[in-house]
Amino acid sequence: MEKGKIKELTKAELQIMQLLWDKEKAYVNDLLEMMPSPKPAYNTVSTIVRILEKKGFVSHYTFGNTHQYFPVVDKDSYLNSLMHGIMNSFFAGSVTNLVSFLSKKEKLTISEADHLIKIIEKGSNNNSKTS
């Protein structure tokens, strides 16, 4: 998969990936057990996992006739790619525009804004140390 070119997942695919990211490796039956009711059919989960494998998100170990699946794209990489796409598509690549949008839509409190400032300051200090 090209760097920075991670495909967006469907809701069903993301649900399976969340389980694999949490569990690190699992058989289809394991994934089914972890899913909330009403549980999908075994074949549905198996098909989604194979789609994820074709998309390059998942790989597997073979044990006889069964496969144990594991993620090959980590959660942070997916989230980073997704947020990058959202920022570019909706906020002209601007963190300021994104935060402004969220502060208006989510009714950002002064306390939350102060917390964000501390996070930004901490990030700036860490970046200046590595530069």
Contacts in CASP RR format, 6 or more apart in sequence:
PFRMAT RR
TARGET T0000
AUTHOR 0000-0000-0000
METHOD contacts of the structure
MODEL  1
MEKGKIKELTKAELQIMQLLWDKEKAYVNDLLEMMPSPKPAYNTVSTIVR
ILEKKGFVSHYTFGNTHQYFPVVDKDSYLNSLMHGIMNSFFAGSVTNLVS
FLSKKEKLTISEADHLIKIIEKGSNNNSKTS
1 56 0 8 1.000
1 73 0 8 1.000
4 81 0 8 1.000
4 84 0 8 1.000
5 81 0 8 1.000
6 73 0 8 1.000
6 77 0 8 1.000
6 78 0 8 1.000
6 81 0 8 1.000
6 82 0 8 1.000
7 55 0 8 1.000
8 82 0 8 1.000
9 17 0 8 1.000
9 52 0 8 1.000
9 55 0 8 1.000
9 57 0 8 1.000
9 78 0 8 1.000
12 48 0 8 1.000
13 48 0 8 1.000
13 51 0 8 1.000
13 52 0 8 1.000
13 55 0 8 1.000
13 57 0 8 1.000
15 35 0 8 1.000
16 31 0 8 1.000
16 45 0 8 1.000
16 48 0 8 1.000
16 49 0 8 1.000
16 52 0 8 1.000
17 52 0 8 1.000
17 57 0 8 1.000
17 58 0 8 1.000
17 71 0 8 1.000
17 73 0 8 1.000
17 75 0 8 1.000
17 78 0 8 1.000
19 26 0 8 1.000
19 31 0 8 1.000
19 34 0 8 1.000
19 35 0 8 1.000
20 26 0 8 1.000
20 31 0 8 1.000
20 58 0 8 1.000
20 69 0 8 1.000
20 70 0 8 1.000
20 71 0 8 1.000
21 71 0 8 1.000
21 74 0 8 1.000
21 75 0 8 1.000
22 34 0 8 1.000
23 30 0 8 1.000
23 31 0 8 1.000
23 34 0 8 1.000
24 70 0 8 1.000
24 71 0 8 1.000
25 61 0 8 1.000
25 68 0 8 1.000
25 69 0 8 1.000
25 70 0 8 1.000
26 34 0 8 1.000
26 68 0 8 1.000
26 69 0 8 1.000
26 70 0 8 1.000
27 66 0 8 1.000
27 67 0 8 1.000
27 68 0 8 1.000
27 69 0 8 1.000
28 42 0 8 1.000
28 45 0 8 1.000
28 46 0 8 1.000
28 49 0 8 1.000
28 67 0 8 1.000
28 69 0 8 1.000
29 42 0 8 1.000
31 45 0 8 1.000
31 49 0 8 1.000
31 69 0 8 1.000
32 39 0 8 1.000
32 40 0 8 1.000
32 42 0 8 1.000
32 45 0 8 1.000
35 45 0 8 1.000
49 58 0 8 1.000
49 69 0 8 1.000
52 58 0 8 1.000
52 69 0 8 1.000
53 59 0 8 1.000
53 60 0 8 1.000
53 69 0 8 1.000
56 72 0 8 1.000
56 73 0 8 1.000
57 71 0 8 1.000
57 72 0 8 1.000
57 73 0 8 1.000
57 78 0 8 1.000
58 69 0 8 1.000
58 70 0 8 1.000
58 71 0 8 1.000
58 72 0 8 1.000
59 69 0 8 1.000
59 70 0 8 1.000
59 72 0 8 1.000
60 67 0 8 1.000
60 68 0 8 1.000
60 69 0 8 1.000
60 70 0 8 1.000
61 67 0 8 1.000
61 68 0 8 1.000
61 70 0 8 1.000
86 98 0 8 1.000
87 93 0 8 1.000
87 94 0 8 1.000
87 95 0 8 1.000
87 98 0 8 1.000
90 98 0 8 1.000
90 101 0 8 1.000
91 97 0 8 1.000
91 98 0 8 1.000
91 101 0 8 1.000
99 116 0 8 1.000
102 108 0 8 1.000
103 113 0 8 1.000
108 116 0 8 1.000
END
